[in-house]
Amino acid sequence: MTDFRTVATGIAAAAGLMLQGCYTEPAYTPVPVSSSIPQRFEASWRAARGAASDEGVRITSEDRATGTLRGDKGSSSVLITVVTRRPTHQSTSAFP
């Protein structure tokens, strides 16, 4: 007659091996290398507008040329400035 501990160990080992067969490595997701300055400015502009909206700021004027958003919230005036700066490091690889 087979010992219960031996059977349980065999079942646990078989289950472990079967579970290893189910594992797959996550799919590779390519990292964007870089975006153009206008694309980065547009993303920053949308983020600034979204943040203002999230905080309840009513935008009263926009000037993309100067990167300025003006608005108000209650009795307070709000000025948001989006500044474009030159990147300090431009990588051409996905892994700098």
C-alpha positions as CSV (number, residue, x, y, z in Angstrom):
1,M,0.0,0.0,0.0
2,T,1.3,3.4,-0.9
3,D,2.1,6.0,1.8
4,F,-0.2,9.1,1.7
5,R,2.7,11.4,2.0
6,T,4.4,9.9,-1.1
7,V,1.1,10.3,-3.1
8,A,0.6,13.9,-1.9
9,T,4.2,14.8,-2.8
10,G,3.8,13.3,-6.3
11,I,0.6,15.2,-6.9
12,A,2.2,18.5,-5.7
13,A,5.2,18.0,-7.9
14,A,2.9,17.2,-10.9
15,A,0.8,20.3,-10.3
16,G,4.0,22.4,-10.0
17,L,5.2,21.2,-13.4
18,M,1.9,21.7,-15.0
19,L,1.7,25.3,-13.7
20,Q,5.1,26.0,-15.1
21,G,3.9,25.0,-18.5
22,C,1.1,27.6,-18.4
23,Y,3.5,30.6,-17.8
24,T,4.2,32.8,-20.8
25,E,6.5,35.8,-20.8
26,P,4.7,39.1,-21.1
27,A,4.7,40.5,-24.7
28,Y,7.3,43.1,-25.5
29,T,5.9,46.6,-25.7
30,P,8.1,48.9,-27.8
31,V,9.1,52.1,-26.1
32,P,8.7,55.3,-28.2
33,V,12.1,56.6,-29.0
34,S,11.3,60.3,-29.1
35,S,8.7,62.7,-30.2
36,S,9.0,66.0,-31.9
37,I,9.0,69.3,-30.0
38,P,5.6,70.2,-31.4
39,Q,4.2,66.9,-30.2
40,R,5.7,67.3,-26.8
41,F,4.3,70.9,-26.6
42,E,0.9,69.7,-27.6
43,A,0.9,67.0,-24.9
44,S,2.0,69.5,-22.3
45,W,-0.6,72.0,-23.4
46,R,-3.4,69.4,-23.2
47,A,-2.1,68.4,-19.7
48,A,-2.1,72.0,-18.5
49,R,-5.6,72.5,-19.8
50,G,-6.7,69.3,-18.2
51,A,-5.1,70.2,-14.8
52,A,-6.8,73.6,-14.9
53,S,-10.1,71.9,-15.6
54,D,-9.6,69.3,-12.8
55,E,-9.0,72.2,-10.3
56,G,-12.1,74.1,-11.5
57,V,-10.2,76.9,-13.2
58,R,-12.2,78.6,-16.0
59,I,-9.9,79.4,-18.9
60,T,-10.5,82.9,-20.2
61,S,-7.7,83.2,-22.7
62,E,-5.1,81.0,-24.5
63,D,-2.0,82.1,-26.3
64,R,-0.1,79.1,-27.7
65,A,2.6,81.4,-29.2
66,T,3.7,82.4,-25.7
67,G,2.5,79.2,-24.0
68,T,0.1,81.1,-21.7
69,L,-3.2,80.1,-20.3
70,R,-5.2,82.6,-18.3
71,G,-8.2,81.9,-16.2
72,D,-10.0,82.4,-12.9
73,K,-11.3,80.4,-10.1
74,G,-13.6,82.2,-7.8
75,S,-11.9,85.6,-7.0
76,S,-8.4,84.4,-7.9
77,S,-6.7,85.0,-11.2
78,V,-4.7,82.0,-12.6
79,L,-1.8,82.1,-15.0
80,I,-0.4,78.9,-16.4
81,T,2.7,78.9,-18.6
82,V,3.9,76.0,-20.8
83,V,7.6,76.5,-21.7
84,T,9.4,74.7,-24.5
85,R,13.0,73.8,-23.8
86,R,15.5,72.0,-25.8
87,P,16.2,68.4,-24.7
88,T,19.5,67.9,-23.0
89,H,19.9,64.4,-24.4
90,Q,18.5,63.0,-27.6
91,S,18.6,59.2,-27.6
92,T,18.1,57.2,-30.8
93,S,17.7,53.9,-29.1
94,A,14.8,52.5,-27.0
95,F,17.3,51.8,-24.2
96,P,19.7,54.8,-23.6
